[in-house]
């Protein structure tokens, strides 16, 4: 038996005025997804339990069958693992975004213009993080370069009691002052963020970006604190050799911590310009190499939600249907084995709020040798809810997917 999970990060949504009051899932032309849904199981699942924040970390752990209330230690440590950081038990890791803030003064009155610094390239970001390390790095603080705007700070003998360290994608277009932690434990971190503005505005990479009409990465933004993660091996837990294919360090980190394979895909960006075909081909290669279970993650719908890009969010759903699902199904239909495929988002990222929501999300499970009439012809938030099939505890979804 082969297993495929295709995770459309942030795909679920609320009605979007710019889309005529429809959600991206309702409007998207996705014939392959809908065909599978018409012959499979469709319902809703709660991936974010009460008391937990609706992040991709918590939600993807839940979809993978891990109980975040037991195993979750913070977002950044999972990303740190992915970029090769060897954390000590006494270390605390924080995500270090490169962001674009407005040029208002003082720092507290600046606006979060862009949480991704204009999709800064990994090469440009590496130069900036190198300079940040040279300026701020010491025995207590060490900065590590990641991908695009996503980087890491390790605090030696640090604390996770930092007050509210707000994710920058949650405050797009807002004045940042009220979102800066006032905790005494975060004082040094906030001071670094403030000092980084003047330092980075003068950085050669940013001077060149400004001259080219691009947004500068004019501040670091620290959040997502946590300690060294501990996850049970997916193979020991489920008896399956698994792989995670993703462009983002968070998902790769989850895979590494769970003992799964995490192949690199050239041109995988985490946005709508990602290498869809390359990721699909990588999934096929994982199966061919003896893997039983492939978790194929696409960040693009989530990014489009954060950026208030409804048309691109629709397009991202359609591109996965056109460029990914046919490749997976072509291999699975010809591999000589039975197979199951599950398609779902991890959480909603509504266009109207531009941030994550904790609402339950639609899921679809297709079993090649167990086809059945689901009673619906298209999969979206409304049709999934109409089936009455509801899983209240997110990790149960994986158990049911693997055992049904």
Secondary structure, DSSP 8 states (H G I E B T S, - for coil): -EEEEEEETT-----BGGGTTB-HHHHS--HHHHHHHHTSEEEEE--S-TTS---HHHHHHHHTT--HHHH---HHHHHHHHTT----TT-EEEEEEEEEE-S-SSGGG-BEEETTTTT--HHHHHHHHHHHHHHH-SSSEEEEEEETTEEEEEETT--S--S----GGGSTTSBSGGGS---GGGHHHHHHHHHHHHHHHT-HHHHHHHHTT-----EEEEEEEE-------HHHHHS--EEEE-SSHHHHHHHHHTT-B----TT--SSTTS-HHHHHHHHHHHHHTT-SEEEEEE-HHHHHHHTT-HHHHHHHHHHHIIIIIHHHHHHHHHSSS-EEEEEE-SSEEETTTTEEE---EEEEEEEGGG----S-SS-SHHHHHHT--EESSTHHHHHHHHH-
